[in-house]
Amino acid sequence: MEPLLVLTHCPDEETANRIALAAVEARLAACVSIQPCVQSIYRWQGKVESAVEAPLLMKTTSVAYAALEALIRENHPYDVPEIIALPITRGLPAYLNWLADETIE
């Protein structure tokens, strides 16, 4: 079991709350932190775009990742949502044990 931090951005707080709640209820993430909205500037289909988005920090495991990715894709309105998984290489052992205990095996 490898702990992961999964990042995504949502177009609004309603979408962020829906995805966060679904991920925790399904035990695909032990915790999801909904961050304050940020301004994102990016290139999409050849044009520079700007949008206000709500970032999500999702704490999960490598075992749950595929199902979490599928849940995000199913509930996200973007054609290509940002879904980035970063390995958690260190952390408080008690927290990492809790994270593993609260996600699917």
C-alpha positions as a printed Julia matrix, in Angstrom:
105×3 Matrix{Float64}:
   0.0    0.0     0.0
   1.52   3.28   -1.13
  -0.06   6.48    0.23
  -0.88   9.07   -2.43
  -1.91  12.7    -2.58
  -4.3   13.21   -5.51
  -4.87  16.74   -6.81
  -7.77  17.99   -8.87
  -9.46  21.34   -9.48
 -13.23  21.82   -9.72
 -15.11  24.64  -11.45
 -17.09  25.49   -8.3
 -17.56  24.62   -4.64
 -20.69  22.56   -5.34
 -18.76  20.2    -7.62
 -15.86  20.1    -5.15
 -18.17  19.17   -2.27
 -19.96  16.5    -4.32
 -16.71  14.82   -5.4
 -15.14  15.08   -1.93
 -18.15  13.59   -0.17
 -18.52  10.76   -2.7
 -14.8    9.88   -2.43
 -14.84   9.7     1.38
 -18.18   7.88    1.57
 -16.91   5.25   -0.9
 -13.67   4.9     1.1
 -11.65   5.91   -1.96
 -10.07   8.73    0.05
  -9.52   8.94    3.78
  -9.72  12.72    3.69
 -10.36  15.41    1.08
  -9.36  18.99    1.78
 -11.3   21.54   -0.24
  -9.11  24.58   -0.66
 -10.24  28.18   -1.13
 -10.9   29.07   -4.74
  -7.91  30.05   -6.86
  -7.45  31.71  -10.22
  -6.08  29.23  -12.79
  -4.52  30.31  -16.06
  -3.93  27.56  -18.6
  -3.77  26.75  -22.29
  -6.77  24.81  -23.65
  -7.39  23.99  -27.3
  -4.84  26.53  -28.48
  -6.1   29.44  -26.38
  -5.02  30.88  -23.05
  -7.92  30.56  -20.61
  -8.6   31.79  -17.1
 -10.99  30.31  -14.54
 -11.74  30.39  -10.83
 -11.48  26.85   -9.45
 -11.71  24.99   -6.13
  -8.66  22.74   -5.57
  -9.06  19.37   -3.86
  -6.28  17.58   -1.96
  -7.3   13.93   -1.69
  -5.41  11.55    0.61
  -5.66   7.97   -0.65
  -3.65   4.84   -1.46
  -2.33   3.23   -4.6
  -4.88   0.43   -4.12
  -7.81   2.89   -4.24
  -6.38   5.14   -6.96
  -8.02   3.62  -10.06
 -11.49   3.71   -8.51
 -10.9    7.27   -7.23
  -9.82   8.4   -10.69
 -12.97   6.84  -12.16
 -15.15   8.57   -9.54
 -13.58  11.95  -10.32
 -14.01  11.46  -14.06
 -17.66  10.41  -13.66
 -18.52  13.42  -11.48
 -16.35  16.12  -13.05
 -17.78  18.4   -15.75
 -14.44  19.04  -17.52
 -13.62  17.01  -20.65
 -10.1   16.49  -19.29
 -10.02  17.11  -15.54
  -6.71  17.57  -13.82
  -6.01  14.36  -11.9
  -2.47  14.13  -10.58
  -1.28  11.54   -8.06
   1.86  12.22   -6.04
   3.49   9.6    -3.85
   3.67  10.38   -0.15
   7.19   9.28    0.68
   7.17  10.31    4.34
   4.66  11.2     6.99
   3.63  10.68   10.58
   3.31   6.88   10.86
   0.08   7.1    12.86
  -1.46   9.36   10.16
  -0.36   7.07    7.33
  -1.8    4.06    9.2
  -5.09   5.93    9.63
  -5.1    6.81    5.92
  -4.66   3.13    5.01
  -7.32   2.01    7.5
  -9.9    4.47    6.11
  -9.56   3.54    2.44
 -10.48   0.37    0.58
  -7.98  -2.47    0.62
